[in-house]
Amino acid sequence: MHTIQLYIDENLNANQIDELRTTLMGVPHVVDVEFSVRDSHDMLVEYEEHRGMPMDILHSLRSVGLHPDVVSA
C-alpha cells in the first residue's frame, strides 16, 4: 500500500468531509481516507499501487472544486 498526505486549502465541515471521503473511496484503487482530528485541512489517502496514482486522487479532489497540496507521497 502507498499513502499520500494532502493539505486541502478550503475549510470543510463534517458533512463535506463525509462526502469527500465517499467520493475518494469511489476512486479505483483507493483503500482508505482519513482526516486529521486536529486539523480538517490535513488528510491521508491510502491506495494500492497502480499507474496514474496519486494523480487520479488529485484530479478527483480538483473536480469537486477543492485545491489540494501534496505534503508527501
Secondary structure, 3 states (H helix, E strand, C coil): CEEEEEEECCCCCHHHHHHHHHHHHCCCCEEEEEECCCCCCEEEEEECCCCCCCHHHHHHHHHCCCCEEEEEC
